[in-house]
Amino acid sequence: MVDKTAFEKIREKIDSYRQAMIDFQKAITAIPALDPSSGGEGEWDKAMYIKAFLEEHGLTNIEQIDAPDERAKNGKRPNLIVRIPGKKHNRTIWIMAHMDVVPAGDLKMWETNPWEAVEKDGKLYGRGTEDNQQSLTSGVFTALAFHELGIQPEYDLALLLVADEETGSKYGLMYILEHHPELFRKEDIILVPDAGEPDSSMIEVAEKGIVWVKFVTRGKQTHASQPEQGINAFKAASHLVVKLEQLYDIFDARDEVFSPPISTFEPTKKEANVPNVNTIPGEDVFYMDCRLLPQYSIEQLFGEIRKICDQVEKEFNVSIEFGAEQQKEDAAPATPVDAPVVQKLKRAIQEVYHVEARPMGIGGGTVAAIFRRAGLHAAVWSTIDDTCHQPNEYCVIDYMVNDTKVFAHLCLQED
């Protein structure tokens, strides 16, 4: 049950925030929160802006948890918890978002400045506007609506804004769970709005295993006019990339709960080798993003990769090393479809979007898996066009506003 009068007041308040939400998005887009490994200073400046914004609007119950990282500004990666007291205190409703973003990539592919949010045709264009600033903004203004109206959520509400989601969560959620496990209880309602569909219909309750694999192929450098005197590591690595396509045939199970319903193995990043054209490289490095259905383990995957590498080593007289880079996690336990967070979300989505949402699994990875491995039930939901990590990333403003209403409805529900 939901107090309909209270929800209508909050709904109207959220509608009145539309321009303020746009302005907030524009402000935080102009503060790139990039991981030091991507050439950034971390989330400090962005977190301090958000913290000041919250305090200026009367939300002063803020806890800051800093993860040490000497590479980052001030040697810290800040995480923020913003609390609104509820009518009951036996559980907490957590709404989590991340402050970091990925690099802009090839600027020639952008039609606007990626670090300046541009409003056009009902959308906000800019790096991070959808991933994950849309939901971060929705969470901030959910808390603000309850505070300014003096309406209490049914249970304590906590907005969790974390660092380092894009590069593994070592300084974000993983750090918090390791150093402050007392913050979370099995009874808590945990929403991670970091994936979704344009029609609002997907509640993600399961994810594939994930591993980023780094391959280093070593041969012998020589002048390109005398290839017989060297061993071309780049050529061997190129053949390895093609042979790794066999993984799709080896790990060929399908599970229609997931989208896509298969395991995936895609070569991605390529490091520079020699700087000049007339030198055959003696070393070559590339990376592969692998997502495994839950019935497969990373140990199984590495066993098959070793066999393929052995073939290439023998054929080209090279040595090949591989291993996990940053991400390596077998599939986490799924959140039960009858878990309170799933059922409450379904009711809220139905009320706001008039859509019958369904629980399902995804190929991408979210920090919800970290909660699940800790024995906590988390659900992932938002309404997005899924432009994250792409040039010309955008947030649909209506989605941002209406998702805020879903968050508020969830917070008002009695058991």
C-alpha positions in Angstrom: 0.0 0.0 0.0 1.0 3.6 -0.7 -0.3 6.8 0.7 -1.7 8.2 -2.5 -1.9 11.8 -1.2 1.7 11.7 -0.3 2.7 10.2 -3.6 0.8 12.8 -5.6 2.5 15.6 -3.6 5.9 14.1 -4.4 5.0 13.5 -8.0 4.1 17.2 -8.4 7.2 18.2 -6.6 9.4 16.1 -8.9 7.7 17.6 -12.0 8.6 21.1 -10.6 12.3 20.0 -10.4 12.6 19.4 -14.2 14.8 22.5 -14.9 16.7 22.1 -11.7 17.6 18.5 -12.6 18.8 19.7 -16.0 20.9 22.4 -14.4 22.3 19.9 -12.0 23.2 17.5 -14.8 24.9 20.4 -16.7 27.0 21.2 -13.6 28.3 17.7 -12.9 28.9 16.9 -16.6 31.4 19.8 -16.6 33.4 18.1 -13.8 35.0 15.0 -15.4 35.4 12.2 -12.9 37.8 10.0 -14.6 39.8 7.1 -13.1 43.6 7.8 -12.8 44.2 4.9 -15.1 42.3 6.9 -17.7 44.3 10.0 -17.2 42.0 11.6 -14.6 42.1 12.6 -11.0 39.2 10.6 -9.7 35.9 11.8 -8.3 37.0 14.3 -5.7 35.8 17.5 -7.4 32.6 16.0 -8.5 31.8 14.6 -5.1 32.6 17.9 -3.4 30.2 19.7 -5.8 27.4 17.2 -5.1 28.0 17.3 -1.4 27.9 21.2 -1.4 24.7 21.1 -3.5 23.0 18.7 -1.0 24.1 20.7 2.0 22.9 24.0 0.4 19.4 22.4 0.0 19.3 21.2 3.6 20.4 17.6 3.2 23.1 17.6 5.8 23.0 14.0 7.0 25.9 13.0 4.8 28.7 10.5 5.5 31.8 10.5 3.4 33.9 7.4 3.1 37.3 8.0 1.5 39.2 5.1 -0.1 42.9 5.8 -0.2 44.4 6.0 -3.7 47.7 7.9 -4.1 47.0 8.4 -7.8 43.9 10.4 -7.2 43.4 14.1 -6.2 44.1 14.5 -2.5 45.0 10.8 -2.4 41.4 9.8 -1.9 38.4 8.3 -3.8 35.3 9.7 -2.0 32.1 7.8 -1.5 29.0 9.6 -0.2 26.0 8.4 1.8 23.0 10.7 2.1 20.3 9.7 4.6 16.6 10.6 5.0 15.0 9.1 8.2 12.0 6.9 7.5 8.9 6.0 9.6 10.6 2.6 10.3 14.2 1.8 10.9 14.3 -2.0 10.6 15.5 -1.8 7.0 17.1 0.8 4.7 16.1 1.6 1.1 19.4 2.1 -0.8 19.5 3.9 -4.1 23.0 3.6 -5.5 24.6 5.5 -8.3 28.2 6.1 -9.4 30.0 9.4 -9.8 32.8 8.3 -12.2 32.5 8.3 -16.0 34.5 6.8 -18.9 36.7 8.9 -21.1 35.1 10.7 -24.1 36.9 8.7 -26.7 37.4 10.0 -30.2 36.3 13.6 -30.1 35.8 13.6 -33.8 32.8 11.3 -33.3 31.1 13.8 -31.0 28.7 16.4 -32.3 29.0 18.4 -29.1 31.6 19.0 -26.4 31.4 15.8 -24.3 32.1 17.8 -21.1 29.4 20.4 -21.7 25.8 19.0 -21.4 23.8 20.2 -24.3 20.0 20.1 -24.2 18.3 19.2 -27.6 15.1 17.6 -28.5 14.2 16.5 -25.0 17.7 15.0 -24.4 20.9 16.0 -22.6 24.0 15.2 -24.6 27.4 14.7 -22.9 29.7 12.2 -21.4 28.1 10.6 -18.3 24.7 12.1 -18.8 23.1 8.7 -19.0 25.8 6.6 -17.3 25.3 7.2 -14.5 24.4 10.8 -13.9 20.7 10.3 -15.0 20.1 8.0 -12.1 22.4 9.9 -9.8 20.3 13.0 -10.5 17.1 11.0 -10.0 18.4 9.8 -6.6 19.4 13.2 -5.4 16.1 14.8 -6.3 14.2 11.9 -4.7 15.9 12.6 -1.4 15.3 16.4 -2.0 11.6 15.9 -2.6 11.1 14.0 0.6 13.1 16.5 2.6 11.5 19.7 1.2 8.0 18.3 1.6 8.6 16.9 5.0 7.3 13.5 4.0 8.9 10.5 5.5 9.7 7.4 3.4 8.3 4.2 4.8 11.8 3.0 5.8 15.1 4.9 6.1 16.3 6.1 2.8 20.0 6.2 1.9 21.4 7.5 -1.3 24.8 5.9 -2.0 27.1 7.7 -4.5 30.2 5.7 -5.1 33.6 6.0 -6.8 35.4 3.7 -9.2 32.4 1.8 -10.7 33.8 2.0 -14.3 37.1 0.3 -13.5 36.3 -2.4 -11.0 34.9 -0.8 -7.8 38.0 -1.4 -5.7 37.8 2.1 -4.3 34.0 2.2 -4.4 31.5 -0.4 -3.3 34.0 -3.1 -2.7 35.9 -0.8 -0.3 32.7 0.1 1.5 31.6 -3.5 1.9 35.1 -4.5 3.2 35.6 -1.7 5.6 32.0 -0.9 6.6 29.9 -4.1 6.2 27.7 -3.0 9.2 26.0 -0.5 6.9 24.0 -3.2 5.1 21.4 -5.7 6.4 19.9 -8.7 4.6 16.5 -7.0 5.0 17.5 -3.9 3.1 16.0 -2.9 -0.2 18.9 -2.2 -2.6 18.3 -0.6 -6.0 21.1 -0.1 -8.5 19.8 2.0 -11.4 22.6 1.4 -13.8 21.0 -0.6 -16.6 17.6 -0.8 -18.3 15.5 -0.5 -21.4 13.7 2.4 -23.1 10.3 0.9 -22.3 11.1 0.5 -18.5 10.3 -3.2 -18.7 13.5 -4.9 -17.5 14.4 -5.5 -13.9 17.8 -7.1 -13.9 18.2 -9.8 -11.3 21.2 -11.8 -12.7 24.4 -11.2 -14.5 27.1 -13.1 -16.4 30.5 -13.8 -15.1 33.1 -11.2 -16.4 36.8 -11.2 -17.1 39.0 -8.8 -19.0 41.9 -10.7 -20.4 45.3 -9.2 -21.3 47.3 -11.1 -23.9 51.0 -10.4 -24.3 52.7 -12.0 -27.4 56.5 -12.0 -27.6 58.6 -12.6 -30.7 61.8 -11.0 -31.9 62.1 -7.4 -33.1 63.9 -6.8 -36.4 64.0 -4.5 -39.5 60.8 -5.0 -41.6 63.0 -5.5 -44.7 64.5 -8.7 -43.2 61.5 -10.5 -41.6 63.4 -13.8 -41.6 65.7 -12.5 -38.9 62.9 -11.8 -36.5 59.5 -13.1 -35.2 56.6 -10.9 -35.8 54.6 -10.7 -32.6 51.9 -8.5 -34.2 51.3 -11.1 -36.9 51.1 -13.9 -34.4 48.8 -11.9 -32.1 46.5 -11.2 -35.1 46.2 -14.9 -35.8 45.5 -15.4 -32.1 42.6 -12.9 -32.2 41.0 -14.9 -35.0 41.5 -18.2 -33.4 39.9 -17.0 -30.1 36.7 -16.8 -32.1 36.5 -20.5 -31.4 35.4 -19.7 -27.9 31.9 -19.0 -29.2 31.7 -22.6 -30.4 33.2 -24.1 -27.2 31.0 -22.1 -24.8 27.9 -22.4 -26.9 25.1 -22.7 -24.3 22.1 -20.4 -24.5 19.9 -18.9 -21.7 17.0 -16.8 -22.9 16.8 -15.2 -19.5 19.8 -13.2 -20.5 20.2 -10.5 -23.2 22.1 -11.5 -25.3 21.4 -15.2 -24.5 25.0 -16.4 -25.1 28.5 -16.0 -23.6 30.5 -13.3 -25.5 34.2 -13.0 -26.2 35.2 -9.8 -27.9 38.7 -8.4 -28.6 38.7 -4.7 -27.6 41.7 -2.6 -26.6 45.0 -2.7 -28.6 48.2 -1.2 -27.2 50.7 0.4 -29.5 53.8 -1.6 -30.3 56.6 -0.1 -32.4 56.4 3.6 -33.3 57.7 3.3 -36.8 56.5 1.4 -39.9 59.8 -0.3 -40.9 60.2 -2.3 -37.7 58.7 -5.7 -37.0 57.5 -5.7 -33.4 58.9 -8.1 -30.9 56.0 -7.6 -28.5 52.3 -7.1 -29.0 49.5 -6.5 -26.4 45.7 -6.7 -26.8 42.7 -7.3 -24.5 39.5 -9.2 -24.6 36.2 -8.7 -22.8 34.6 -12.0 -21.9 31.1 -12.5 -20.4 30.2 -16.0 -19.3 26.8 -17.5 -18.7 26.5 -18.8 -15.0 27.1 -22.4 -15.9 30.7 -21.6 -17.1 33.6 -20.7 -14.9 36.6 -18.4 -15.6 38.8 -21.4 -14.8 37.2 -23.3 -17.6 37.6 -20.4 -20.0 41.3 -19.9 -19.1 41.8 -23.7 -19.8 40.5 -23.3 -23.3 42.3 -20.1 -24.0 45.6 -21.8 -23.0 45.0 -24.5 -25.6 44.4 -21.9 -28.3 47.5 -20.0 -27.2 49.6 -23.2 -27.4 48.6 -23.7 -31.0 49.6 -20.2 -32.0 52.9 -20.5 -30.0 53.8 -23.6 -31.9 52.8 -22.2 -35.3 54.7 -18.9 -35.0 57.4 -19.7 -32.5 56.3 -17.0 -30.1 55.5 -17.0 -26.4 52.1 -15.9 -25.2 51.1 -14.9 -21.7 47.6 -14.0 -20.6 45.8 -13.1 -17.5 42.9 -11.2 -15.9 43.2 -7.4 -16.1 41.1 -5.4 -13.5 37.9 -7.5 -13.9 37.6 -11.1 -12.9 34.4 -12.4 -11.3 32.4 -15.6 -11.8 28.7 -15.0 -12.0 27.1 -13.9 -8.8 24.0 -15.6 -7.3 20.8 -14.2 -8.8 18.4 -12.1 -6.8 15.2 -14.1 -6.3 12.3 -12.8 -8.5 10.1 -12.7 -5.4 12.6 -10.6 -3.4 11.0 -7.5 -1.9 13.1 -5.1 -4.0 11.8 -6.8 -7.2 8.2 -6.8 -6.1 8.3 -3.2 -4.9 10.0 -2.1 -8.1 7.3 -3.8 -10.2 4.6 -2.0 -8.4 6.3 1.4 -8.7 7.0 0.9 -12.4 3.4 0.0 -13.0 2.2 3.1 -11.2 4.4 5.5 -13.1 5.0 4.0 -16.5 2.0 1.6 -16.7 4.3 -1.2 -17.7 4.5 -4.8 -16.4 8.2 -5.1 -15.8 9.8 -8.5 -15.8 12.9 -9.9 -14.0 15.7 -11.0 -16.3 19.5 -11.4 -16.7 21.9 -9.2 -18.7 25.3 -9.7 -20.4 26.7 -6.5 -19.0 28.1 -6.3 -15.5 26.9 -3.9 -12.7 27.9 -3.4 -9.1 24.8 -5.2 -8.1 26.9 -8.4 -8.5 29.1 -7.2 -5.6 26.0 -6.9 -3.4 24.9 -10.3 -4.4 28.2 -11.9 -3.6 27.9 -10.4 -0.2 24.5 -12.2 0.3 22.5 -9.0 -0.3 19.5 -8.9 -2.7 19.9 -6.1 -5.2 17.9 -5.2 -8.3 19.0 -3.1 -11.3 16.5 -0.9 -13.1 16.3 2.4 -14.9 14.7 3.7 -18.1 17.5 4.4 -20.6 18.3 4.3 -24.4 21.6 2.6 -23.5 24.0 5.1 -25.1 26.6 4.7 -22.3 30.2 4.7 -23.4 29.2 5.8 -26.9 30.0 9.1 -28.7 27.1 11.5 -28.4 25.9 9.8 -25.2 22.6 11.3 -24.0 20.0 11.2 -21.3 16.3 11.4 -22.1 15.0 14.1 -19.7 11.6 12.5 -19.3 13.2 9.3 -18.2 15.3 11.1 -15.6 12.2 12.9 -14.2 9.9 9.8 -14.3 12.5 7.4 -12.9 12.6 9.8 -9.9 8.9 9.2 -9.4 9.5 5.4 -9.5 12.2 5.8 -6.8 9.8 7.9 -4.7 6.9 5.4 -5.0 9.2 2.5 -4.0 10.2 4.5 -0.9 6.5 5.0 0.1 5.4 1.4 -0.2 4.4 -0.5 3.0 5.1 -4.2 3.1 
